[in-house]
Amino acid sequence: MSSQENDKKQTTETNLSAGVRSGLRENFSLIVIALLLAFLIRTFVAEPRYIPSDSMVPTLLTGDRLVVEKVSYYFHTPKFGEIIVFQPPEELKNRGYQKNQAFIKRVIGEPGNVISINAGQVYLDDKSLQEDYIAEPPNQPFLPVKVPPDNLFVMGDNRNDSNDSRYWGFVPQKNVIGRAIFRFWPLSRIGFI
């Protein structure tokens, strides 16, 4: 092999090696950017959640997978009727629940509202609620309580099989993670909530 051919071969190998290194750097950079974007979106915009219990039947079934959006609560507090995901309040932590064990319930009372249950009917500020989304009417009375500032009163749609504000109190608004907006699994029930 001539000296010229040898130099040409070494130049080709050097260029190939530089190209591989450049490609690896570019792929690594893309992976880092993708992971960073995924982290930022999950932390501040939206995240997937899994429904582990029957407490929200018939609206949500065990095994449903949802998108929980977080952006709207940067601009306003949760409103009546919204389905929220939240970290357990102190009373639930005192009962052994972990901070990362998220709950999902429907907002029934906002700060200042009075909630009560009588004869299977939920009352909000002494007006009976028309609740076409529940599994069945609640079977236990609940004495009137006023929702304190910066808190929410929440209930599951499966009123007689839900561990909710009737049993452990209010949800501090600071515990709210986001609002359930879209079911993406199972495919037969895909759609907005």
Buried (B, 14 or more C-beta within 10 A) or exposed (E): EEEEEEEEEEEEEEEEEEEEEEEEEEEEEEEEEEEEEEEEEEEEEBBEBEBEBBBBBEBBBEEBBBBBBBEBBEEEBBEBEBBBBBBBBEEBEEEEBEEEEBBBBBBBBBBEBBBBBEEEBBBBEEEEBEBEEBBEEBEEEBEEBEBEEEBBBBBBBBBEBBBBBBEBBBBBBEBBBBBBBBBEBEEEEEEEB
